[in-house]
Amino acid sequence: MASMSVSNTSNLPIQENQARFRELVQQTLDYARSIGASDAAAEISESRGLSVSVRKQDIETVEQTQDRSLDVTVYSGNKRGSASTSDFSEQALRETVDAAWHIARYTAEDPAAGLPEQELLATEFPDLQLHYPWLISTDEAAALAIEAESAARRVDKRITNTDGASVGTFEGHFVLGNSRGFLAGYPYSRHSLSVAPIAGRGSSMQRDYWYTSDRDPAKLSSATEVGRYAAERTLSRLSARRIKTGRFPVLFEAPVAVGLLGAFVQATSGGALYRKASFLLDSLGKSVMADHIDLTENPYIPGGMGSSPFDDEGVRTQARKVLDGGVLRGYFLSSYTARKLNMTTTGNAGGSHNLVLSSRQTQPDHDFAAMLRTMGTGFLVTELIGQGVNYVTGDYSRGAFGYWVQDGVIQHAVEEVTIAGNLAEMFQQIVAIGADRITRGSKTTGSILIEQMSIAGL
């Protein structure tokens, strides 16, 4: 049997922990093979975070987290078992492997189960600049949150309260390995600042929010900017009223439009496809969006929130065109879902990597104001409420908040309406995508103008 040694890594620098984690992963894999596993995969991770929220200038909550985990998957042919532990002692690691092996031996056969093919595994690991520690104390984080909240309240006396402001910082690192020779990992970070002002009094109160996030704290918007913009968004909602039912052009503000891109990814992901739970079944090579639309995936953007040289299975990621002139060129597949579809993994176990949705018609001056003018008269959506997407049929129905636009100019806020359509039709009816790009997580898009949707109001 392979030997293991006790490890106490919690206080070591990340560089030393990375080296130690590599040893532990390799020892775990060796032990799994020694007890009879045909294949094995293991991941060791460690993370820590700080979240501070304030309200009315006082600290409301302080959360400090520190987590670590070893996750093991072992195979007995096409039978698979998994187990995890937060204890990195020799006995705990062996017991975790034993537990996974016990499950694998007695679970049902699954022909699609198994590690990725060796030739698909990543062999190059560029530094994508994903780790930027933020050495900020609890007091400093609270002061930053208070600054954001104060900036919001200074904008206008009609900002009467807030739901608070928060600052969060998070960093971690991991090592992933498998019995087919893959062994790699890296450190990462993400940080954020948000504030949610409240305007008005009594029955005419409105709330909105804004936030900034990045891997590098130096790239976060200032607390003053976040607070001021959040307040402006909140104040603009005070004119809210309902509108009449009808069919109108609909412009999704960029932060909301990211959700449309997310719906597309869901519909073209292997899990939905092999379960036949997608309205985009068998759509590869077919036109699924307007012919001026492209969608690119680039896992190698330095500092990108979706950047990684390999996916959650160790498969090398790839820069590619997912949509080319509206035609679907690739799905989002893991090894398992690819086998279920008789295809090859696309390196998307764990999700997409820096998607950018764009239009060939977009010009640099097609900013938000230009998009309003392009729409002319219609409904601008700035918030969606509830869950109303049927991925089997593509039917789309969501509660919405936004603004009525007349001749390219915002007239008043709109509340208590529902927008409805079908995603397959909506994607084909994309009239324009703005140059007002915003990134949320691993997805980037500008505002999206849909030719027409049903709006249920008065």
N, C-alpha and C positions, 0 to 999 in steps of 0.2 A: 504493500500500500504506500501511496505517496505521503510524505510527511508535511505537516503544517506547524506553524509556530504562532504563539499568541501575539497579537498586535494591538498596540494602543496608539491610535493615529490622531486623536481628537485635537491635540495641541501642536502638531507638526505643521510647518509651512506647506502650502499646497504643492510646491515642487517635490518635496520629500514624500508627501502623501501619495502623489502620483506614482512615484517609483515603488512605494510600498504596496499600493493598490494593485499594481501590475503583478507583483509577486503573489499576492493573495488570490487574484483571479486565476493566475496560472496554476497555483497549487490546488485551487478548487476544481479546475478542469481536470487536472491530473488525477485527483482523487475520484472524481466521477467516472473517469475511464477505468480506473483500477478496480471499481466495484461492479463493472460490467456494462456501463452505459455505452451505447454505440456512438453517441454524440452528446455534446453539452455546450451550454452557453452560460456566462455569468457576467453580472455587472455589479460593481461596487460604486456607491455614490455617497457624497457627503455635502451638506449645504448648511448655510446659516443665513438668517435674515433679521431685519429690524423693521417694524411698522409702528409709526407713531401717528395718532389722530388727535386733532384738537377741535374744540367747538366753543365759540364765544370766548376766544383767547385763552382757554384753559385746556390742559391736557386731558383727554377723555380716555384713551387707551394706549398702552404700550405693550407691544408683543415682540418678544424675542424668540426666534426659533433656531433650533440646531438639530438636524436630522442626519441619519446615515443608514444605509441599507445595503445588504447583499441579496441580490435576486438571482436565483439559479433555475435553469431549465435543463432537464436531462431527457434523453431519448432512448427508448428501447425499440429500435427500428422506427416504425411510424407511430409509436405510442409515446406520449409526451407527459411529463410531470413537472410542476413548478413549485417552488417554496422560497421563502425569504426570511431574513433575520436582520436585526440591528446589532447583534452581538458578533464581534469579529474574533472571538477566541477560537482556538483550534477545535475544541469540543463542539461549539455552536456551529461552526462551519461544516464540520463533518455531519452533524445531526441534520442540518439543512439540506445537504446533498442527499443524505439517506432518505429524508422525507420526500424529496422530489423523485427519487428513484423508486420509492415504494408506490407513489402515485402512477408513475410511468408504467410500471410493470402490470398494474391492474386496471388501467384505463383502456378505453376502446381504441382500436386501430383508426388512424386518420391518414389516408393516403397523401393528403396535402401537407401534413406536418413534417417538419425537418428544418435543418439549418439552410441558409442560402448556399448556392453552389460556390465553390471556392474561387472560381475565376471572376465572380461578381464582387468579391470583397475588396474594400478600399486598400490600396497599398501606398498612397501618397497622402500626407497630412499637412497641408499648408497652414501657416499661422493666420487664422482669419480674424484675429484681434477681437475675441469675444469676451475677454475678461478685463474689467475695469473696477477694481475695488473702490469702495466709497467709505473712507474712514470718517464717518459722521457719528457723533455721539447722540444719545437720546435728547439731550437739551438742544443740540444744534438742529436736529430734525424737527423738534417741536417749534423752535424759533422760525424755521423755514415755513412750516405749515401755518403758523400764526401770521406770518407775513403775507401769505397767499390769501388767507381769510380776511385780513385787514384791507388788503388791496381791493378785494371784491366789495367790501362794505363802503369803501371810500368813493366808489364810482357814482353812487346816487343814494339819496335818502330813502328811496323806495326799496332798497335792499335792506330788509328789516331783520333778517335772520340768516342762518346758514345751517346746512346739514353737516357742516364741518369740513375740515381739510385734512389731508393725510400725506405723509411721506413714507415711502417704502424703499428698502434696499435689500438686495438678495444676491448672494453669490454661492457658487458651489463648483464641484468638479466630479468627474467620474472616470472609470475605466471599464471598458467593455471588451470581452474576449470570447472566443469560441474554440472548439476543438479542431477546427479546420485551419487554424493558424492565424486568425485575426486577434490582435491585441492592441488597443489604442484608447485614448481618452483625452480630455482637455478641460480646463477651467472655463467658467462662464459667469456672467453677471447680468442683472437687469435692475433698473431703478425707476422710480416714478414719483410724481407729485400731482395731487388732484384737489379740487375744491368744488363745493356744491352750494351756491348761494340760493336764498329764498327771497322773492320780491312780493310786495303787496301785503294786504292784511285781510283777515276774515275769510270770506268765501271767494275772494279774488286774488288768491295767492298762487304763485307759480314758482317752479324750481327747475333749474338746469345745472349743468356741470361742465367742467373741462379738465383735461389731464394731459400730462406730458410723460413720455417714458422713453428710455433708451438704455443700451448696455453701458454707455459712457455717461456718468453724471454731468460731465462738462457740457454735454450736448442737450441737456434738459432745458426747456424754456425757463425763464426766471419766474420766481414765485409771484412777482408783481404782474407779469404778463399773463400768467395763468389765471390769477384772481380777477384781473380786469376783464379778460375775455369771457370768463365764466359769468361775470355779472352782466355784461352786455347781452349775452345770450338769454339770461334769465329775464332781464327787463323787457326784451323784445317779445316775450311771451304774454305780457300783460294785456295785450289787445285781443286775446284769443276769443274766437266765437266759432260757431258751426257754419258749414256751407251746405248748399243744396246738393242732393244726389245727382250724379251724372257721370259721363265719361270725359276725362280730360288728360292732357299730357301731364306726366309726373316726373319731377326732377328729384333724385335721391342725393342729398348732400353727401360729400365724400365719406365722412365717418360712417354713415348709414349704408352707403353703396358698398363698403367693404363686406357687409353682410350678404349682399347679392353674390359677390365673388365666393364667399364661404358656402353659399347654397350650391353654387356650381361645382365646387370641389367635392362637397358631400355627394352630389349626384354622380360624379365621375370617379368616386373612390371604390376600390375593389370590394370592400365589405358590402356596400349597397348593390353593386353590380352582380356579384355572385349569388346574392340572396334574391335577386330580381326585384329589388326594392328601390328602383330608380327609374325616372321618366326618360333617362338618357341611355337606356340599354341599347347595346349594339350600335352605338353612335360613332365609333372610331372611323375616321375618314369621311364623316358626313358633316354638313353645315349645321352647327348648333347655335351660332350667334350671327349677328349681322356681319356682312362680308368685309367691313372695315375694321373689325376687332381682332387684336392679337393678345395672347396671354403668354408671357415668358416666365420661366422658372430659373433662378440663378442662385445656387447654394453657396457661391464663393464670394459674395459681397462682403468686404471687410466690415466687421461690426454689425452686420445684418442680424435682425432678430431671428430670422429663419436660416441663418448660415450654418453649414456643417459639411465636413468632407465625407461623412458617411451617415447612414440612417440608423435607426434603433436596432438594426440587425447587423451592422457593420458593412452593409452594401454601399459601395461608392455612389455618391450622389452625382447628378449630371445637370449641366445647364442645357435647357431645351426650350423649344416652342411647343406649348401645350395647345394653343389655338393659333392657327395661321390663316388670316383672312376669314375668320369665323369657322374654319374647319377644324374639327377635333383631331389632333395628332397623337395624343397620349392620355392614358388614364393615370390614376394615382394608386400604385399597387405596392404591396409588401410581398415577400416570398410566398406566404400562405395564400393570400387572395389571388396572386398571380397563378399559382398552381390550380386553384379552384376554377380559373378561367382559361386554363391551358395557355397561359402567357408567361412573360418574364417580368420579374420585379422591376419597377421603375426607380427603386431607391427611395420610396416614400413611406416606409414603415415609421410610424410616428408623426406623419403629417407632411405638409408641403414646405417648400423652401424658397422664400422670397419671391412670391408671385407678383407680377406687375401686369395689370389689365390696362390696355391702351387702345386708342383709335388712330388709324392712319390719317384721319381727317383733322385731328387735334393740332392746333397751332399754339405757339408759346403765349399768345395774348388771349387764349380762350380760358380766361380766369372765371371765377364764380359769377361775377357780374355779367360776363359775356354769355355764360350758360343760361342765366335768367333771361337775357334778351333773346337767345335762341329759342327758349321755350315759349316766350311771348306771354300767353295766358294759360295758367295751369296751377298745379299744386306742388309746392316744394316740401319734401319730407325731411324732417330733421330728427325725428325719433319714432321708433317702432315699438309697439306694445304687444306683449303676449307672443305665443307660438302658433303659427298658422300656416305651416308649409307641409304639404303632402308630397313626399319625395317619390311616391309610386306614380302619381298622376301629374305632378308638377303644379297642382292647384296652390295658389298663394293668396292668403287673406290675413291681413294684419291690422290691428288698431294702430292709428298713426297720429302724430302731432306734427304741425308744420306751418306753412304760410301760403296764403293765397296771393298769386302773382298776376298782375294785369299789365299787359304791354311791357313786360320785362321788368316791372317795378313791384317790389313787395308792398302789399296793401295792408294786411293785418295777419295776425296769428290765427291758426285754425286748430280746434280741438274736437274730440269726440267724433272722429270719423274713422271709417274702415276703408282701406284700399285693397283691391282684389284683382287678380289676373291669373295667368298660367305662366310659370317660369319659362317653359319652352317658347311660348309666344313673346314673352317679355324680352328674352335674350335676343330674339330675332328682330325685335322692334327697338333696339338701342339706337337712338338717333345720333347721340354724341356722348363723348367722355371728355370732361374738362381737364384743363392743365393744372387745376387746383388739387394736386395729388396729396394724399395723406397716407401714412403707413400705420396700420394697426396690427401688431404682431408680425406675422410673416406675409401679410397681404398689403398691396398698395394699389390704389386707384384714385382717379379724380371723381367728381360728381358724375352721375349717370342719368341721362335723359331718356325716358321711355316714351314712345310715341303716344300711347293712350292706355289708361287703366280705368277700372270702375271705382268710383268713390261713393261710399254710402254715408250720407249726412242727414240733413233734414228731410 
